[in-house]
Amino acid sequence: MISALRRHIQHSAATNDRVKALVQSFAGVVRYDLRRWTRVVYERECTRLLQDIKIDTLDVLEISAGETWQKMRCRSYRAANYPEFDICTGTLDQTFDLIIADQVFEHLLWPNRGARNVLAMLRPGGYFLVITPFLVRVHEVPNDCSRWTETGLRYFLADNGFDLDAIQTGSWGNLACVKATLVAWSRIGWFASLRNDPAYPVVVWALARKSTAQ
């Protein structure tokens, strides 16, 4: 019953701004952390990666943009959202220093085409940050097609033209989070652990680089 109530509240908050504001206000009072359990660690670690490559000096494209990365300071930011733009079928008439795809590539029917189109839109030496889930339930928005481990993601990117030796990967997993995510997109709340269980990866990421000679 508690899980059903939680799912109902989460759905209502996602679809009704008034309910969302009330939930956020109440959570603040009782110090309940509303951040998604699956996202906290990778957002922290990927933020560090982007700071290391000096994102504030880069022209950035985000594919199917969310709220997280557009808040980071960069030289310029552009969003290309599905279905108006499909990374599998074409490119934009502009090139970029950094392209971000956060929770996107698992949904692509043609991920290899998507990776090659990303490569085509990067300037020589440009970066591609890709973040995908692993041990989470199927979520068809509108399709759910692929999962990669760190090794799989590294060689997927290399197979589509990125410099294998310049690909950095990472992952975060937690068995309790895996179990919770099978039911709902759980929040940190009061008790969720951020301990990493490498055998149960929830999310995998890679920062790849296009060769300066390309």
C-alpha positions in Angstrom: 0.0 0.0 0.0 2.8 2.4 0.9 4.6 1.7 -2.5 1.3 2.3 -4.4 0.8 5.6 -2.6 4.3 6.6 -3.3 3.9 5.9 -7.0 0.6 7.8 -7.1 2.3 10.9 -5.5 5.2 10.7 -7.9 2.9 10.5 -10.9 0.8 13.4 -9.6 3.9 15.5 -9.0 5.2 14.8 -12.5 2.0 15.8 -14.2 0.7 18.6 -12.0 2.8 21.7 -11.1 0.7 22.5 -8.0 1.1 19.0 -6.6 4.8 19.2 -7.5 5.2 22.4 -5.5 3.4 21.0 -2.5 5.5 17.9 -2.5 8.7 19.9 -2.8 7.6 22.2 0.1 6.7 19.3 2.3 9.9 17.4 1.5 11.9 20.4 2.5 10.2 20.7 5.8 10.8 17.0 6.7 14.2 16.9 5.0 13.3 14.2 2.6 15.7 14.1 -0.4 13.7 14.1 -3.6 16.7 13.4 -5.9 16.4 10.2 -7.9 18.4 7.5 -6.4 19.7 6.3 -9.8 21.0 9.8 -10.7 22.9 11.2 -7.7 26.3 9.6 -8.2 26.5 9.8 -12.0 25.5 13.4 -12.0 28.3 14.2 -9.5 30.9 12.1 -11.3 30.0 13.4 -14.8 30.0 17.0 -13.5 33.6 16.4 -12.5 34.5 15.1 -15.9 32.9 18.1 -17.6 34.7 20.5 -15.3 38.0 18.8 -16.1 37.5 19.4 -19.8 36.6 23.1 -19.0 33.0 23.0 -20.1 32.7 26.7 -19.5 34.8 27.2 -22.7 32.9 24.8 -24.9 30.0 25.0 -27.4 27.6 22.3 -26.2 24.8 20.3 -27.8 22.5 18.1 -25.7 20.4 15.5 -27.4 16.9 15.1 -25.9 17.8 17.5 -23.1 16.9 17.2 -19.4 17.3 19.8 -16.7 20.7 18.8 -15.3 23.3 19.8 -17.9 21.8 22.9 -19.3 22.4 24.5 -15.8 26.1 24.1 -16.2 28.0 27.2 -17.4 29.3 26.8 -20.9 30.2 29.1 -23.9 27.0 28.2 -25.7 24.2 25.6 -25.2 21.8 24.1 -27.7 19.1 21.4 -27.2 18.0 19.0 -30.0 14.9 17.2 -28.8 13.1 14.1 -30.1 10.9 13.8 -32.2 11.8 17.1 -33.9 15.4 15.9 -34.1 16.3 12.2 -34.4 20.0 11.5 -33.9 19.6 8.3 -35.8 18.5 9.9 -39.0 20.6 13.1 -39.5 22.8 15.9 -38.2 22.4 19.6 -37.5 24.0 22.3 -39.6 26.5 23.1 -36.8 29.4 21.5 -35.1 30.2 21.4 -31.4 33.0 20.9 -28.8 30.8 18.7 -26.6 27.7 16.6 -27.2 25.8 15.1 -24.3 23.3 12.2 -24.4 21.9 11.5 -21.0 19.6 8.4 -20.8 19.1 8.5 -24.6 21.1 5.8 -26.4 19.3 2.9 -24.7 16.1 4.1 -26.5 17.6 4.3 -30.0 16.6 1.8 -32.7 19.8 2.5 -34.6 22.4 3.4 -31.9 25.4 2.9 -34.3 23.9 5.5 -36.7 23.3 7.8 -33.7 27.0 7.5 -32.6 28.3 8.2 -36.1 26.0 11.2 -36.4 27.4 12.5 -33.0 30.9 12.0 -34.3 30.0 14.0 -37.5 28.8 16.9 -35.4 31.9 17.1 -33.2 34.8 19.4 -34.0 38.3 17.7 -34.1 39.2 16.9 -30.5 35.6 17.3 -29.4 33.9 15.2 -26.6 30.9 13.0 -26.3 29.4 12.3 -22.9 27.0 9.4 -23.0 25.1 8.0 -20.0 22.9 4.9 -20.1 21.1 2.7 -17.6 22.0 -1.0 -17.1 20.1 -2.8 -14.4 16.8 -0.9 -14.6 13.4 -2.1 -15.8 12.3 -1.7 -19.4 10.9 1.7 -20.0 9.7 2.3 -23.6 9.9 6.0 -24.2 9.0 5.3 -27.0 11.4 2.3 -27.3 13.8 0.6 -25.0 16.5 -1.3 -26.9 20.0 -1.6 -25.5 22.2 -1.9 -22.4 26.0 -1.7 -22.2 28.5 -2.4 -19.5 31.6 -0.2 -19.2 33.5 -2.4 -21.6 30.6 -2.7 -24.0 30.1 1.1 -24.1 33.8 1.7 -24.6 34.0 -0.7 -27.6 30.7 0.5 -29.0 32.1 4.0 -29.2 35.4 2.9 -30.6 33.6 0.8 -33.2 31.9 4.0 -34.4 35.0 6.1 -34.8 36.0 7.4 -31.4 39.6 7.1 -30.2 39.6 3.9 -28.0 42.6 5.1 -25.9 40.8 8.4 -25.1 37.6 6.9 -23.8 36.9 7.2 -20.0 34.2 5.1 -18.5 32.5 4.8 -15.1 29.6 3.1 -13.5 27.6 3.1 -10.3 25.5 0.2 -8.9 23.7 -0.7 -5.7 21.7 -3.9 -5.2 19.1 -2.1 -3.0 18.6 0.5 -5.7 18.3 -2.2 -8.4 15.5 -3.8 -6.4 13.7 -0.5 -5.7 14.0 0.6 -9.4 12.2 -2.5 -10.5 9.0 -1.0 -8.9 9.4 2.8 -9.2 11.9 5.6 -9.9 12.9 5.8 -6.3 14.2 8.9 -4.5 17.0 9.2 -2.0 14.6 9.9 0.8 16.0 9.5 4.3 17.8 6.2 4.1 19.0 5.4 0.6 22.6 4.3 0.4 25.0 5.6 -2.3 27.5 2.7 -1.7 28.8 1.3 -4.9 28.2 -2.4 -5.7 30.1 -3.0 -8.9 28.4 -6.3 -9.6 25.0 -4.6 -9.9 25.5 -1.5 -12.1 22.5 0.8 -12.3 24.1 3.4 -14.6 27.1 3.5 -16.9 28.8 6.5 -18.5 31.6 7.3 -20.9 33.4 10.4 -22.0 34.8 9.8 -25.5 36.9 12.0 -27.7 37.1 12.5 -31.4 40.6 12.4 -32.8 42.1 15.8 -33.6 43.0 14.3 -37.0 39.4 13.6 -38.0 
